[in-house]
């Protein structure tokens, strides 16, 4: 009996540190990157090479962009390791829409586009010396923190979309949520429209996103909305922007992908006539 008791004690002594070590490894793995879901991911740095190409980006004054088809689904992990990202151009996201002129050390933005039949893929690289959490001051202040805004009009028909789904103005938060207004004039999450992962290396931030496209028939009360399939030569209304907040409780600068975006460059959240365009190519 004494020998059996000793064996039990040894077994417990072995299990305890082993279990703690396993928990430690799992906690490290859980912090590798930032993905969306119902909960808010935590900000962390990941070990992926953010700037494979130090070259510049194309400035498209009229906001006309081309997205090249990916032959394989893009892995949304906050890194730019997928083959398609090394074969398509960077587009500029530095037109000043609102605020004062920005030093390039404080902010510089660019993005790449790709697609397959199910998703519009977007890779965004932002240099931002102070990343301010989008939702730090609550959902009602979603436009005051740092965020990427993606404007999509699935059929390029234009028009008012403030409280309807003629088009969408997705505010993609630092926490990984996609935020816009619904038909009841409420600010809500549209997280099931997009998968997001974000990584950080110093003052460089990558946002990798896969958007489903929904048309004007989207019903927020229904559970069976079917995304629109993407095909070669399809066009959609599209613009990109970045809201920059350096901790002063307000959006200090708003930088966009085309030269103008309507009245005071702040019309995109209500009027899709001002969007640019994506042409999907092989």
N, C-alpha and C positions, 0 to 999 in steps of 0.2 A: 504493500500500500504506500509505503514511504517513497518507493521508486516511482510509482505512478503519479503521486502528488508532485514530485520534482519534475517529471516530464510535462505535466500540465502547466506548471509555472514557467518552464522554459518555452513552451508553445505560446503562452500569453505574451511573454517578453519578446518573442520574435514577431508575433502578429502586430503588436502595437506600433513599433517603429516602421514596419513595412507598410501598414495602412496609412500612416502619416506621410510617408514618402510618396505613396501613390496619389494621395490627395494633393500634395505639392506639385507633382508632375501634371496632374489634370488641371490645376489652377493656372499653370504656365501656359498650357495648350489653349485654354479658354480665352487668354488675353492676346492671342496671336493677331487677330484682326477684328474689324467692326462690321457686323452684319445686321440687317434689319430684322424686324419681327414685331411682335406686340410689345415687347419690352424695350427699354432704352439701352443700347450697348454702351460700354465704357470706353473712353478715349484711351488709346494705347499706341505705342510705336511698334511697327513690325519690321522684320528684316527682309525687305524687298528693295531692289534697286529702283529708285524712283525716277532718276533721270538718265535713261539709256541714251537719249539723243539731246545733246545740249543745243541743237540748232533751233532757229526761231520758228515762228508760226505765220500762217497766211492770214492777213487781215482782209476780211470780206465786207466791204462797206455796205453792199446791198443785202447782206445776210443770206447769200445763196451758197449752200454747202452740198457736198456729195458724200454719201456714205457707201463704202465698199462692202460687199457681202463677205462674210466669214464662212470658210468651208467647214468649220467646226464650232460647236457652241463655245461661247466665251466663259471662262471660269471667273465668276464674280468673287474675287478674293482681296480686292484692294491693291493688287500688284499689276504690273503691265507685262507679264511674262507670255501672254497669249501671242501666237504668231502674227495675228492680224494687226496688233498694235505696232509692230515694227515695220509694217508695209503700207501704212496710211499716213497722211499728212496731219500735222498739228494745225488747228485753226485758232485764231486770236480771240481773246475775250477781254479786251482792254479799252474798248470805247467807253469814255466817261459819260454815263447817263445821268448821274446825280452826284452832288458833292463836289469837293475840291480836287484838284489834280493830285494824283497819288504817286509817291516815290516808288520806283520799281522794287526797292528793297522791302517796302511795306506790303506791296501787292503786285503780283503779275499772274495772269491766268491764260490758259490755253486748253484746248480739248481736241479729242479725236472721235470719229464716228465709225460705226460698223453696224451690220444687221444680219439676221437670218429671218426665216419665215415667221418666227414667233416674237422676236425682240429687236428693238432698237438699242444698240450698245453705245454707251458713252463713257469715255475715259477723260477725266478732268484733272489737270495739274494746276495747283494754286500755290504760289509763294505768298505766305501771309505770316508776318512776324508775330501776330497775336491772334490766335484762334479763340473766338469768344463763343461759348456754347449757345446754340440757337434758342433753346427752350429754358435757359436759366431763369428767365423772368416770367415763365408760364406760357401756355399755348396761345393766349391772346396777344402776346408780343412776338409771335413767330417770325415776323419780318424784320426784327430789330437786331438779331444776333448774326453770326456768320452763317451763310447758307448758299448753296447753289440753287438757282432757279431755272427750271426747264419748262419752256412754253411749247405746247404741242396742240396743233389743230389737225386732226387726222385726215380730213378731206380738203384742206386749204380753202374752205368756204368762207372763212372770216366771220366777223360779227361779234356781238356782245356775248361774253361768257362769264360774267361776274358771278351770277348765281344760277348758272345752268352748265350743261356739259357740251356745249358747242365746241369748246376747247378747254384745255387745262393749263393752269400755271402752278406747276409742282414746286413747292419750296422744299428742297431736300436738306434736311437739318443735319447738324454735326452729329446728332444722335442716331441718324439713319432713317428718320421718318419722312414721308412725302405728304406735305400739308397743302390744302387748298380749301376753298369755300364749297359748301354743298347747296342744294336747292332751298334749304331752310335758312340760308344766310349764316350758317354756323361754320366755324373753323374746325376742320376734321382731318383725320389721317386717311390717306389713300395708299396705305402701305402695301396692299395686295396688287397694286399697279406696277410696282418696281422693286427689284432686288438691288441693294446697295451694300458696298463694302468700302471702307475708308482706311487709308494707312498714312503714317506720318514719319518723316525723317528730317529732324531739325525743323526748319521753317517751311519745308515742302510737304504738301498734302496731295494725296491721290484720292479721287472719288471715282469708283468704278460702278457703273449702273447698267441694269438691263430693264428697259421699259416695255411693258405690253402697251399696245395701242388700242384705245377704245374710241368708238365713234360717238356722234351726238345722241344716239339712242341709249347710251349708258344709263342704267337705272340703279341709283344708289340703294334702293330698297330691295332689289332683287339679288339672289345669290347665284344666278346662272348667267351673268353677263359674259359674252364670248368676245375675246380680243379679236381685232381685225388682223388678218394675215398680211404680211408684207411681201411684196413681189418686185421684180426688176422694173425700173422706170416709174414706180409709184412715187408720188410727191406728197409731202406733208408740210403744214405750216410749222415753223420751228424757230426758236431763238434760245440763247443761253445767257445767263447773267450770274453775277456773284455779288451778294450783299456783304459788305465789309464793316465790321464793328470791332473797334479796338478797346472795348470795355467802357464806353461812355453812355451805355444804355440807349443807344440809338443806331440806326443804320447811317454810317458816316459817308460811305461811298457806295455807288451802285455801278458796276462795270459790266458792259454787255458785248454781244457778239456781232452786232451790226451798228452802223453809225448812229441811226436814230430809231427811236421806238415809240413814236407817237407824241402826244402832247407832253411837254416837259420830260420826254424820255421815260415816262412812268405810266404809260397807257396799257402796257401789255397784260396787266392782271385783269383788265376788264374788256379789252378789244383785241381780238385776234387778227384784225386787218393789218396790224403793225408788225406781225411776225415776219421772220425771214422764211427760208424754204430749205428742205432737204430733198435731194433726188437720190433714190436708191439705185445703185449700179452694181453690176457683177464685178 
